């Protein structure tokens, strides 16, 4: 997309620009920079958050079309591995590329060196994975993990990893529209291919049984992986124009980039394991191997309900991270703004918690009835994800003070807690151990980050307000739980829970928002 500058007015020359006009240049430049930042944040957010939202709906749809709960367990395990291996196979080089593309005089050389390195290691991974396909598949999941599943998964992973640096180059060249368009196209194509297999093919088989005799709904996992692979191939083709460069390889530059990127790799692995290790290790630890993937499928599908909180956290991150760094560039060190942003994050996060649990009778319709046995994990996972969101907000202290090593330390600590609880308690409590492990690990990281942050970069967080709203939400949640347990009529339950949620909203509006001056409603909020 080409952006043309506005032409000068015909009667204006550079010599005739007044002092008053020139005095505005700095302010206009800053305003223009913030507008550009906001625009890019929007498009990168669209290219990252919206595809994840659509993928979320697609993953919920799978539970309705796949005949076995264990199939959902297999997919839950698969995509946990994909998330981890993507971090490993890119080994922090996306961040390294941004660092050295801005630092070196020849960004094209940085791009080509980075891509050649990623392509070589990806090819090596592909060869090794294919050579040991059967034993690795059996080690991952026994008879449920078929070797051809793993082959498809490896190919998906390789195509996605090969596209990582071209996508980073789009961001470096400030082409957010193209970035978002390709990301969206990938998800839309994946959805269309899934709809072809699960909606069109069953109908076509009834009309043309001879031509569609190959279709078998029991092979649903195959169709999902084939859809993903096809979309990944097309995505790489769409981003391939970024590869039209003169390829050069600089070994000295690569060594510097690897040295810079290695700590980012460790941080990335620790961070992603915090989110996925329970889904990776569950089939190994759960004692009843025949039902391990069924139990994991129930957990995975109920975990997706709690993704509502993850989406909120992700959207907030895209707005908050540019905000804090922009603030840090200003002459004024506006720590009160950081405090206020965190306060409102907590308030609205708790609202999402209450709305999700209060209307669980409606929200649970997103998953089939046979998965409802696992709904008890939803409140635990929601709060755990809220704690992680607060932890992210608190983490600005080590970003602004350039002490990012603390992020790695806390992530490793959280991973250790998660892994230990899962190993100790999955054999006894199944997927409930996974939910509590995430809750406890995120809570621990949040508390540690707060105390370290107050020591290294003190911010006047309003603990009194945060504590008040957390206690209020827990009291109201207790009411919601008792209503769910003791009121048989669903409409009556929803009505009572609506009153609990309205109470929370009323108190938030009364205490935190200046609505007393608003016409009509203002008299109800005057203190």
N, C-alpha and C positions, 0 to 999 in steps of 0.2 A: 504494500500500500504506500503510495507516494503522497506526502503531505507538502503542499505548496505554501510558501510564505505569502502573507498579504502584501500587495504592492504598496509603495508609497503613494500618497496623494499627488496629483499632477502639479499642484502649486507649492509643493514642499521640496526643498533641497537640503542637503546635509549642512550647507553653510547657514541656512536660515533657521535651524533648530534652536529654539530659545533655551535659555538657562532653566526656565521653569520646566520645560519638557525633559531636558536632560536630567534634572533632579529626580524625575520619576523613573528613570531607567532601572535603577537598582531595585526599587520596589516592584516595578512591573516584571523584571526578570525573576525575582523571587516568587512572585505570584504565578508567573508562567511555569516556573519549575515545579511548584506545588500542584498546579493543574495537570502537568504532564505526569507527575508522580501518581496523582489520583486516577488519571485515565489508565495508566499502565497497571496500577493495582487492580482496577476494575477488570481489565481484560485478562490479566494473569489469573485473577480470582475466578473469572468465568471459565477459563481454560483448565482450572484445577478443581474448584469446588463443584461446579455444575456437572462435569462428567462424573465425579464421585457420587453425586446425588442420583444421577440417572443409573449408574452402576449399582447403587444401593437398591433402587426399585427393581432392577433386573434380577439381583440376587434374591430378593424376596419372592419374585415370580417363580424362580426355579423350584422353590419348595412346593408349589402347586402343581408343577408338571412332572417332576421327578417322582417315580413310584416308591422309592425307598428313602427313608431318613438317612441311612448310611451313605447314600450318594451325596447328600448335603454335607455330611461329615468329611467325605473324601475331598470335596471342593473347598471346604473350610481349611483343611490341612494343606491342600495344594497352594491356595493363594496366600497363606501364611508363609510358606516356603518361598513363593515368588517375591513377596515383599522383602524378605531377608536377603535373598540371593541378588536382587537388584541393587541393594546397597553394597554388597560385597563386590559384584562385578563392575560397578562404576567406581569403586574405591575412592570416593571423595573427589574425583577428577572434574566433576561439574563445577564445584566451588574453586578448585585449582585453576580451571580454565578461565573463570571470571577474574580471578586474582591476576594471572599472568597476561591475559589478553589486554587488560587495562595497564599493566606494568611494562610490557615489552613494546618495542617500536613496530613489531610486525605481528599483528593479531592473527593473520592467516597462518603463519608458521606455528603459532600456539595451537590453533584449531587443528591443523593437520597432524601435529605431533600427538596431541591428545587423542584424536580419533584413531590414529594408527595403533596407539597403545591399547585403547579399549577394544578395537577390532581384533588384535592379536590375542589378547587374553580371553575374549569371548569365543573365538575359534578354538582355542585350547580347551576351554570349558566344554564346548560342544563335543569335541572329539572324545575327551575323557568320559563325559556323561554317557555317550552312545556306546562306548566300549564296555562299560560296566552297568548297562541299563537294567538287566534282570536282577542281579544281586542288590543293587541300590533300591529298586522298586520293592523287593521283598523286605529289605531292612526298614524301609519307611512305613510299610503298612501291611505286610503279609499278603494274603490272597486278595484283599480289597484293592491293593495298589497294583494295578495291571501295568506291565512294562510299556505298552503303547500309550497309556495315560502319561507316563513320565516322559516319553519321547515327544509327545505333543507339547507338554509343559516346557521342556527344555527349549524347543524351537520358539515358542511364544516369548520366553525369557530372553533369548538371544536377539530376536528382532527388536524387542523393546529396548534392550541395553544399547544396541547399535544406534538407535534413534536418540539416545540421551544427549550426546554432545551436539548433534545438529539442532536439537531443540534449545540447548543452552546457547548456541550461536545466534538463534533467532532472538533470544532475550538480550544477548550482548549487542546486537544490531538494532535493538529497540523496535522490534516488529511484533508487538503484542497481539494485533488482530490476526495475523497469520498463525501465530502460536495457538491462540484460542480456537481458531477455525479448524486446524488439523486435529487438535485434542478432541474437540466436539465431534468431528467427523468419525474419529475412531470409535467413540462410544455409540454414536447413532448407528454405525455399520454393525457393531457388535449386537446391538438390540435387534436390528432388522434381520440379521442372520439367525438369531435365536428365535424370533417370531416365525421365520420361514420353517425352521425345523419343528417347532412345538405347536404352531397354529396351522400353517399352510400344509405341511406334509401329512398330518393325520387326515385332513379333509381330502387332499389329493389322493391319498391311498384308498379312500372309499370310492372315489370317482374313477381312478385309474390304477387298480390293484396290480396290474402287471408291471407298469412302469415304476411304481413306488413300492415294490415288494421288498426292497432293501431297507426300508424304514422300519425301525424297531424302537419303541419308546423306552424299552429297558436299557438302551444304549445312550441314554440322555447325557451322561457325562462326556461321552465322545463328541456329541453334537455341540455341547457348550465349549469344549476345548477347540474344536475345529472352527467354530464361529470366532473365538478369540484370536486364534492363529491367523485366520484370513484377514481380520481387521488390523492386526499388528503388521502384517505384510504390506497392506495398503497404506497404513500410516507411515511406514518407513519409505515407501515410494513417494508419498506426498512431501515428505521432508527432505528427500534425496537431492533436490536442487542445491541445498547447502553444501553438498559434497563436490560441487563444481569449483574446485580450487586447485591450485598447483600444490601437490602433496610433497612436503619436505619433512624430514625427521631429524630432530635435534636431540641427541642423547643427553647432552649437558642440561638442556632445558627440562627434559623429562625427569632427570634425577632431582632437580630442584622442585618440580611440581609434585613428585611422589613424596618427597620429604615434607612438603607443605600439606599435602592431602592426607597423609597417614593418620594424624590425630583426628581429622574429620571422619575418616573411615571408622575408627574405634568408637567415636561418639555416635555415628550413624548406626553401627551394629548394636551398640548397647541400647539406643533409643528404640529401634525397631523390635528388638527382642523383648523389651518391656511390653510391647503391644501384641506380640505374636507368639511368644515362647509357649504359652499355655496350649495353643492350638497345634503347635509343632510336637510337643512332647506327650500330649494326652494319649495318643494311641500306644506309645511305648510304656507308659506308667499305669494306665488303667488295667486292672487285673483280668477282667472279662474281655479277652481279645475279640470274641465273636460279636460283642455289642459295643466295642470301643468307638467305632465310627458312628454308630447310632446315637450314643450319648453325646459325642462331639457335634453331631448334626443338630441335636436339640439345643445345645449350648450356643452353637454358631448362629442359629437362626434367631434365638432370643437376644443374643448380643447385638444383632443388627437393629433391634428396636432402640437400643441405647445409642446407636450411631447418630440419633437426633442430637445428642449432646456433642458428639464429635464434630458434626457439621457446624454447629454453633461456634465451637472452639476454633475450627479451621477458618471460618469466615471472619471471626474476630482477629485472628492472627494476621490475616492479610491487611486488615486496617490498622492494627495496633503496632506491628513491627515498623512499618514506614513512619508511623506517627512518632514513636520514641526516638528514632534516629534523626528525624527532622527536628524534633524538639531539642535534641542534644547538640545540633549544629547552631541553634540560636544562642545569642549571648546570655539570655536568662536561663538558668538551670531550673526549669519549672517542674520540680518533683511533685508538687501538689497535683498536677495534671495526671502524672503516672498513678498516683494514689486514687484519684477520682475514677480513672479508667478501670482500675482493678475492682473498685467498689461496685461499679455498675455492672461489670462482668459477673461478679458474684450474685448480685441481685437478680439479673436476668437469667443467669444459669440456674438459680434456685427456682425461678418461675418455670423454666423448661422442665425441671425435675417434677414440680407439682402438677403441671399440665399433663405430662406423660403418664405419671402414676395415677392421677385423678381420672383421666379418660382412657385408662388401660382397657376398659370394656370395648372401646371403639378401636383403639390402636392395635389390639391383639388380632383384629380381623386381617391385619397385614400378613399374618402367617397362618397356615392351616391348623385345624383343631388339634391334630396329633402332636404339635409342637408346644401346645399351651402348658404342658406339665413343667416347662422350664421358665415360665414367666417370673418365678420368684427371684431370678438373677437380675432382672431388669433394674430395680431400684439400687441394688448394690453397684452394678456397672455404671449406672448414670452418675452416682455420686463419685465413683472412682474417676470417671472422665472429667467431672467438674473439678476435682482436685488437680488433675493433670493440667486442665486449662488455667487454674490459678497458679500452678507451678510455672507454666510458660510465662504468665504475666510477671511473676516474681523474678524470672530468670534474666530480666533486663539488666540487673546489676552486674552480672559477669560479662554481658555483651558490651555494655557501655564503658566498663573498666578494662576491657580487653583481657579478661581472665577466663577465657572460654574453657580452660582445662577443668574448671569446677563443674561445667556442664557434663563433661565426660565422667568425672568422678561420681556425680549424683546419679547419672544414668546407669552406670555400672552397679552402684549400690542398689538402685531400684530393681535392676535385673536380678541381682543376687537374691533379694527378698522374694521376688516373684517366683524364681526357679525353686528356691528352698521350700516355699509353702506348697507349690504344686507337687513336688516330689514327695513331701511328707503326707499330704492330705488328699490328693486325687484318689489313691487306692481306697480311701474310706468314705469320701464325700463326693466323688465324681466331679462334675462340672461346677458344683458350688464352691469347691476349693479354688477353681480358676477365677471366679468372680471375686472372692474375698482376697485372693492374692493381688489382683489388680487394684482393688480398693486400698489395701494396706500399703502397697509399694508407692502408689501415687500420693497417698497421705504423708508418708514418710519423706518423700522427695520434696513435697510442698513445704513441710515444716522446716526441714534442713535448709532449703533455699531461703526461706524467710529469715532465719537467724543468721546465716552467713551474709545475706544481703544487708541486713541492718548493721552488721559490723563493717562491711566494706563500702557500702553505698547507701547510707540511711535514707529511707523514704517514709514520710509520715502517714503510713497506712492507717485507715480508720478501723482498728480492730473492734472497737465497740459496736460500730454499725454492722460489720461483717458477722460478728458473733450474735447480734440481735436477730438479724434476718435468717441466719442459719438455724438458731434455736426456734424461731417462729415457724420456719418451713418444716422442721422436724416435728413440731407439735401438730401442725396441720396435716403432715404426712401420716402421723399416728391416727388422726381422725379419718383420713382417707382409707387407711388399712382396715380399721375397725368397721367402717361402712362397707367395704368390700367383703368382709368376712361375715357380717351379720344382717345385711339388707339383701333380701332375695330379688327384689324387683330392680331390673337394670336401669330403668328410667328414673326411679327414685334414687338409686345410687349416684347416677350422673348428676341429678339435681343437687343432692347434698354435697357432692364433691365440687360442683361449680361454686357453691357458697364458700367452701374452704378456699378455693383459688381466688374468688372475688375478694375475700377477706385479706389475703396476702397483697393483692393488687391495690386495694384501698389503703392499706397501711404504707405501702411503698409510695404511693402518690402523695399521701398526707405528710410523710416524713422527709422524702427525698426530692420531690419535684415541686417547683414553685407554681402551683396551679391556683393559688388563692386570688390572683388577679384576673383569672379567666372569666368571661361573661357566662352567666347561667350556672355553670358548675362551680365557680369560684367560692361561693358562700359555703359549700360543703367541705372545703379544704382550708378554711381560715382557722388559724390556731387561736 
